[in-house]
Amino acid sequence: MGRQIPVVSPAPADKPLFDAVYGPGVRDSSRLSRRAALGLTAAALPLSVAAPAAAATVVGGERLARGGVQVRGASGLPRKLDARAWLVADGDSGEVLASFNAHRRLAPASTLKMLFADTVLKKFDRTERYRVTDEDLADVPAGSSLVGIKPGITYTVEQLWQGVFLRSGNDAVHVLSHMNGGIAKTVAEMQAKAADLQALDTRVVSPDGFDHKGQLSSAYDLTLFARNGLKDADFRGYCGTRTADFPAGGKKTFQIQNTDRLLTGAWGLEVYEGLIGVKNGYTSHAGNTFTGAATRGGRTLLVTVMHPHVGGNAVYEQTAALLDWGFGRGGSAQAVGALVEPLSAGGASASPAPGTARRAAQAAAGAPGSGPGHTSSWRLLEGAAGSAALLGAGAWAVRRRLTRGRAASAQARPESGSGGRRRV
C-alpha cells in the first residue's frame, strides 16, 4: 500500500493568508508553519516591497542588467528573434555568451517546474510508492495541463516525475507537493531554494507555474534552475526522456510523450542534434517559454527564450537558432556575464549595481525591455527606491509632528489652564 499523508486544513489564523494567495475554496494539505507563512507573505507582497535587495542587485554582472542585446567578440546573432527576453550560456563554465533583457521579470509558465524539481526531487526515492487521494488533486487549477493521475491508483515517485517532466502535469506536481507537506510549504521551500541559487528575479506563488498574479522569473533565473538541475542524474534523465508508460489503473498503462518539440521532433520540427532537455512551458498569460540544453563536441550550452511575440513553434525555432549560434560563431564570444554559483556551494553573494538609484529615477517613464502589461526591472528598482523614500519620509514626518506637538503643548499650557484645549 502507498504511503498516506493526512489532510489537515490550514489553521484559522493562516487561512486568510492562504486565501489571499490562492483564492477562496482552494485547500491545502497541511497547517502553515511559521516559516511557510512567512514565505507566502513575502510572495504575496509587491516585489518592490517584499524584496528590495533583489530589485537593487545585479546578479551575474552589470551588463546583464542592461536592456537590449548584450554580446561581445562575436557577430552573426540570429536575425529573427522577437522574444521579450533570451540568454545563451556555457553550461560548464557558466559564462553568459549573449543575452537580451536577461533580468526582465516575466511570467515563467511551466518552466518554473525546474525550480520545483530542484527543490523536491531528492526528497523521495524514485521507487517509493504513493496512493493518490481526492484531496491530493483538489487544488489543481482549472485549465491545467495534466498527465492523467487518478485518485485510488498507486504510483511510483519515478512515474510522478515523468508526469511532471514529460507532460508538464500540474496534477503530478500537486501530488508531489502534498507528499512534501502541502502547497504552502512547497512554495516557501521553492522561494528559499531560489534565494540560495541567487535567482533574485523569481517570485513563487504556485509550485506548478500556472498563471497566478505576481508569479515571475527571468531568462537568467530559469537558466540558473536548469544548470543546477542538470547536475543531478535523475533530473537529467527525466528531462531527456522522450516517452514512458504511465499507469491507467489495474495492469493497464498508456504512453505519454515529452512535450519538448526539439527533443521529440513533433509538430513539424526536427529533433535538435545533441539536445539533452530541459523544460518548456505555455499559458495564455505567459505565452511560450523554453529552456533548452544541448551538447556538441564536449561543450554544453544552455538557452532560455521567453515570450516570443508569435506562437506555435517560434520558441523552439528561436532556441535552436541561438544554440546554432552558440556552437558556431558564438565560440569566439567573450563573456558578458556569468551564471553565479549557489550560496550553499560557496558562491559569492551578488553586489549592488553602481548608480542603481539614479538609473531607477531615470526609468520612471519606461526603459528598454519594458512592455505593456509587464513591469521592467527598472520600474521595480524605482518602486523599491520609492518605498524606501516613502518610509523615510513617513518616519521624518512623524518625528516632526511629535516635536511640534511637544513645543505647542509647552507654549499652550500656561495660557489655557486646566480647562483649555491643547493643540497637537
C-alpha positions in Angstrom: 0.0 0.0 0.0 1.2 3.5 -0.7 2.1 6.0 2.0 -0.8 8.2 3.1 -0.4 11.8 4.3 -3.3 13.1 6.5 -5.2 16.0 5.1 -5.4 19.0 7.5 -7.0 22.3 6.6 -5.0 25.5 7.2 -5.2 26.8 10.7 -7.8 29.5 11.1 -5.2 32.2 11.7 -3.4 31.1 8.5 -6.5 30.8 6.2 -6.8 34.5 5.2 -3.2 34.4 4.1 -3.7 31.2 2.2 -6.9 32.5 0.6 -5.2 35.8 -0.4 -2.6 33.9 -2.3 -4.6 31.1 -3.8 -8.2 32.3 -3.6 -11.1 31.0 -1.6 -12.1 27.4 -1.9 -8.5 26.1 -2.5 -7.5 23.5 0.1 -4.0 22.9 1.5 -2.8 19.5 2.8 -1.0 20.8 5.9 -1.1 23.6 8.5 1.1 26.5 7.6 4.2 26.5 9.6 5.6 29.9 10.7 8.3 29.6 8.1 5.8 28.7 5.3 3.5 31.6 6.3 6.4 34.0 6.2 7.3 32.7 2.7 3.8 33.1 1.5 3.6 36.6 3.0 6.7 37.6 1.1 5.3 36.1 -2.1 2.1 38.0 -1.7 3.8 41.4 -1.3 4.8 43.5 -4.3 8.4 42.8 -5.4 9.4 46.4 -4.6 8.3 45.9 -1.0 9.0 42.2 -0.4 12.5 42.1 -1.9 14.1 45.5 -2.3 17.5 43.9 -2.1 16.7 41.7 -5.1 15.4 44.6 -7.1 18.5 46.7 -6.4 21.0 43.9 -7.1 22.7 42.8 -10.3 23.4 39.1 -10.4 25.9 37.8 -12.8 27.4 41.1 -13.8 26.4 44.7 -14.5 25.9 44.2 -18.3 23.1 41.7 -17.7 21.1 44.5 -16.0 21.0 46.5 -19.2 18.2 46.4 -21.7 18.8 45.3 -25.3 21.2 42.8 -26.8 24.5 42.1 -24.9 27.2 40.4 -26.8 31.0 40.9 -27.2 33.6 39.5 -29.5 31.2 37.6 -31.8 28.7 38.5 -34.5 26.0 36.8 -36.5 23.3 36.5 -33.9 20.1 35.2 -35.4 18.0 37.9 -37.0 14.6 36.6 -36.3 14.5 36.9 -32.6 11.3 38.6 -31.3 11.3 37.1 -27.7 10.9 39.6 -24.9 14.0 38.0 -23.2 16.6 35.4 -24.0 20.0 34.2 -22.8 22.8 31.9 -24.1 25.3 30.5 -21.6 28.0 27.9 -21.4 26.7 25.1 -19.1 30.1 24.2 -17.8 31.8 27.5 -17.2 28.7 29.4 -16.5 29.8 32.2 -18.9 26.9 34.2 -20.4 27.8 34.5 -24.1 24.9 36.7 -25.2 21.6 38.0 -23.7 18.6 40.2 -24.3 16.9 41.6 -21.2 18.4 38.8 -19.1 16.9 40.0 -15.8 13.5 41.1 -17.1 10.7 39.7 -14.9 8.2 37.8 -16.9 5.6 35.0 -16.2 7.5 31.7 -16.4 4.7 29.2 -17.0 5.7 25.6 -16.6 9.5 26.3 -16.8 9.1 27.1 -13.1 8.8 23.3 -12.7 12.6 23.2 -13.0 12.8 25.1 -9.7 10.1 22.7 -8.2 12.4 19.8 -9.2 15.5 21.5 -7.9 13.6 21.8 -4.5 11.8 18.5 -4.1 13.4 15.9 -6.4 15.9 14.4 -3.9 13.4 14.2 -1.1 11.8 10.9 -2.2 13.3 7.7 -3.5 12.2 7.1 -7.1 11.0 3.6 -6.2 8.7 4.8 -3.4 5.0 4.2 -4.0 2.2 6.5 -3.2 -1.6 6.0 -3.4 -3.3 9.2 -4.6 -6.4 10.6 -2.8 -9.0 13.1 -3.9 -7.5 15.7 -1.6 -4.2 15.5 -3.4 -5.9 16.8 -6.6 -8.5 19.1 -5.1 -6.3 22.2 -5.5 -5.1 21.6 -9.1 -6.1 24.8 -11.0 -8.8 24.5 -13.6 -7.4 24.5 -17.1 -4.1 22.9 -16.1 -2.0 20.7 -18.2 -2.5 17.1 -16.8 -0.8 13.8 -17.1 -4.0 12.0 -16.1 -3.5 11.0 -12.4 -6.5 9.3 -10.8 -7.4 9.0 -7.1 -7.1 5.5 -5.8 -4.2 4.5 -8.1 -0.8 3.9 -6.6 2.2 5.5 -8.5 5.9 5.3 -8.0 7.8 8.6 -7.4 9.5 7.9 -10.7 6.2 7.9 -12.6 5.1 11.1 -10.9 8.3 12.8 -12.0 7.7 11.5 -15.5 4.3 13.2 -15.4 6.0 16.4 -14.3 8.7 16.5 -16.9 7.1 14.8 -19.9 3.6 16.0 -19.8 4.1 19.1 -17.6 1.3 17.7 -15.4 0.1 20.0 -12.7 -1.7 17.0 -11.2 1.7 15.3 -10.7 3.2 18.5 -9.2 0.3 18.8 -6.7 0.6 15.1 -5.6 4.3 15.5 -5.0 3.7 18.8 -3.2 1.2 17.1 -0.9 3.7 14.4 -0.3 6.2 17.1 0.6 3.8 18.5 3.3 1.5 20.8 1.3 1.3 23.5 -1.3 2.3 26.4 1.1 5.3 24.5 2.5 6.5 23.7 -1.0 6.1 27.3 -2.2 8.1 28.5 0.8 10.8 26.0 0.1 11.0 26.8 -3.6 11.4 30.5 -2.7 14.2 29.6 -0.3 15.8 27.5 -3.0 15.6 30.4 -5.5 17.3 32.6 -2.9 20.1 30.0 -2.4 20.6 29.8 -6.2 20.7 33.7 -6.2 17.7 33.7 -8.6 16.5 37.0 -7.2 14.2 37.8 -10.1 11.9 34.9 -9.1 8.8 35.1 -7.0 7.0 31.8 -6.4 3.2 31.8 -5.9 2.4 28.2 -7.0 4.7 25.2 -7.5 3.3 24.3 -10.9 4.0 27.6 -12.8 0.3 28.1 -13.6 -0.9 31.7 -14.1 -1.1 33.4 -10.8 -0.8 37.1 -10.2 2.7 38.1 -9.3 4.4 34.8 -10.3 7.6 36.0 -12.0 11.0 34.9 -13.1 13.6 35.8 -15.8 15.7 34.3 -18.5 18.7 34.5 -16.2 16.9 32.7 -13.3 15.4 30.0 -15.5 18.9 29.2 -16.8 20.2 29.0 -13.2 17.4 26.5 -12.4 18.3 24.4 -15.5 22.0 24.4 -14.9 21.6 23.4 -11.2 19.1 20.7 -12.1 21.3 19.1 -14.9 24.0 18.4 -12.3 21.6 15.8 -10.9 21.4 12.4 -12.7 17.7 11.9 -12.1 16.8 15.5 -13.2 18.9 15.0 -16.4 17.3 11.6 -17.0 13.7 12.8 -16.6 14.0 15.9 -18.8 15.7 13.9 -21.6 13.1 11.1 -21.6 11.0 11.1 -24.8 8.3 8.6 -23.9 7.1 6.5 -20.9 4.3 4.1 -20.0 2.0 5.6 -17.4 -0.4 3.7 -15.1 -4.1 3.8 -16.1 -5.4 1.5 -13.3 -5.0 -2.2 -12.8 -2.4 -3.5 -15.1 -3.3 -1.1 -17.8 -0.9 1.7 -19.0 -0.9 4.4 -21.6 2.0 6.1 -23.3 3.0 9.7 -22.6 5.3 11.7 -24.8 7.5 14.6 -23.9 6.1 18.0 -24.9 9.5 19.4 -25.7 9.3 19.5 -29.5 13.1 19.9 -30.0 13.5 16.6 -28.2 10.8 14.6 -30.0 10.6 16.3 -33.3 6.9 16.9 -33.0 4.8 19.5 -34.8 6.9 19.6 -37.9 10.2 20.3 -36.1 13.4 18.3 -36.4 15.0 16.7 -33.4 17.8 19.1 -32.4 21.2 17.3 -32.5 22.6 16.9 -29.1 19.6 18.1 -27.1 19.5 16.9 -23.5 16.5 18.7 -22.1 15.2 20.8 -20.3 11.7 22.3 -19.9 9.1 24.1 -22.0 6.0 26.0 -20.8 2.9 27.7 -22.1 0.0 29.5 -20.6 -2.4 32.0 -22.1 -0.9 34.8 -20.0 2.8 33.9 -20.3 2.7 32.6 -23.8 5.6 30.3 -24.8 8.7 29.9 -22.7 11.5 27.4 -23.1 14.9 26.5 -21.6 16.9 24.0 -23.7 20.3 22.4 -23.2 22.4 20.7 -25.9 25.9 19.1 -26.0 28.2 19.1 -29.1 31.8 18.3 -29.3 32.0 18.1 -25.5 30.6 21.5 -25.0 27.2 22.1 -23.3 25.1 25.2 -24.0 22.0 26.5 -22.2 19.5 28.7 -23.9 16.4 30.3 -22.4 13.8 32.1 -24.6 10.8 33.9 -23.0 7.6 35.2 -24.7 8.1 35.3 -28.4 5.6 37.6 -30.0 4.4 34.8 -32.2 3.2 31.4 -31.0 3.4 27.9 -32.4 7.0 26.7 -32.9 8.6 30.1 -32.6 10.0 29.5 -29.1 11.7 26.3 -30.3 12.9 27.7 -33.5 14.5 30.7 -31.8 16.1 28.4 -29.2 17.5 26.2 -31.9 18.8 29.3 -33.7 20.6 30.6 -30.6 22.1 27.1 -29.9 23.4 27.0 -33.5 24.9 30.5 -33.0 26.5 29.4 -29.7 28.1 26.3 -31.2 29.2 28.3 -34.2 30.1 32.0 -34.2 29.4 32.2 -30.5 32.6 30.1 -29.9 34.6 33.4 -30.1 32.2 35.3 -27.8 33.6 36.9 -24.7 31.5 36.6 -21.6 29.1 39.5 -20.9 28.2 38.0 -17.5 28.1 34.7 -15.6 25.7 32.2 -14.1 26.5 32.5 -10.4 27.0 29.6 -8.1 24.6 28.8 -5.2 25.3 30.4 -1.9 25.3 26.9 -0.3 28.1 25.8 -2.7 30.3 28.8 -1.8 29.0 31.2 -4.4 29.8 34.8 -3.7 26.8 36.9 -2.9 25.8 39.4 -5.6 26.7 43.0 -5.1 24.6 46.1 -5.7 24.9 47.7 -9.1 26.6 51.1 -9.2 24.2 54.0 -9.7 21.1 51.9 -9.1 19.1 54.7 -7.5 20.0 57.2 -10.3 19.0 54.8 -13.1 15.8 53.9 -11.3 14.8 57.5 -11.2 15.6 57.9 -14.9 13.4 54.9 -15.7 10.2 56.5 -14.4 8.9 56.9 -18.0 9.9 53.4 -19.0 13.1 51.7 -20.1 14.4 49.4 -22.8 12.9 46.0 -22.4 9.7 47.0 -20.7 6.4 46.4 -22.4 2.7 46.7 -21.9 1.4 44.6 -19.1 4.9 43.8 -17.8 6.9 45.5 -15.1 10.5 46.1 -16.1 13.3 45.5 -13.6 14.0 49.3 -13.7 10.4 50.1 -12.6 10.9 47.6 -9.8 14.1 49.3 -8.8 12.1 52.6 -8.8 9.4 51.0 -6.7 12.0 49.8 -4.2 13.7 53.2 -4.0 10.3 54.9 -3.8 9.1 52.6 -1.0 12.3 53.3 1.0 11.9 57.1 0.4 8.3 57.0 1.5 9.1 55.0 4.6 11.9 57.5 5.4 9.7 60.5 4.7 6.9 59.0 6.8 9.2 58.5 9.8 10.6 62.0 9.4 7.0 63.4 9.3 6.0 61.5 12.4 9.1 62.8 14.3 8.4 66.3 13.1 4.8 66.2 14.2 5.7 64.9 17.6 8.3 67.6 18.1 5.8 70.3 17.0 3.2 68.8 19.4 5.5 68.9 22.4 6.5 72.5 21.6 2.9 73.6 21.2 1.9 71.9 24.4 4.6 73.6 26.3 3.5 77.0 24.9 -0.2 76.4 25.4 -0.1 75.1 28.9 0.4 78.4 30.8 -2.3 80.2 28.7 -5.1 77.6 28.6 -5.2 76.4 32.2 -6.7 73.2 33.2 -9.8 73.6 31.1 -8.0 74.8 28.0 -7.5 72.9 24.7 -4.0 72.0 23.7 -3.0 71.9 20.0 -1.0 68.9 18.8 
